[in-house]
Amino acid sequence: MMMLLTILLIVSAVFLVIVILMQQGKGQEMGAVFGGSSQTIFGASGAGNFLTKATAVIAIIFMGSAFFISYISAKEQNPISIKSYIAKTAKPSLPPTASKQAKAVSNSAAK
């Protein structure tokens, strides 16, 4: 499932870049004055509608696949709590009890 979503994400990213680069810029009329062509592949008005809709659909596919990849990867990881992390890593450093201290004192005095 993750491999399919990753492939879908990469393919949609490539198509999104291509569709965005095919769109006309807002200053396209000025570019035509300096030697640019004013004719497009899809005609004068058909390109705007088709490319705008294609951009929206591909962007939704891209965002959806990115969302599901992050959701699945977050669900697969085992969350740990701070208490369990501290319990695993910290060594208990409690002071010895009074009876142990008394035994230690008596043993050192006997030697």
Buried (B, 14 or more C-beta within 10 A) or exposed (E): EEEEBEEBBEBBBEBBEEBEEBBEEEEEEEEEEEEEEEEBEEEEEEBBEBBEEBBEBBBEBBEBBBEBBEEEEEEEEEEEEEEEEEEEEEEEEEEEEEEEEEEEEEEEEEE
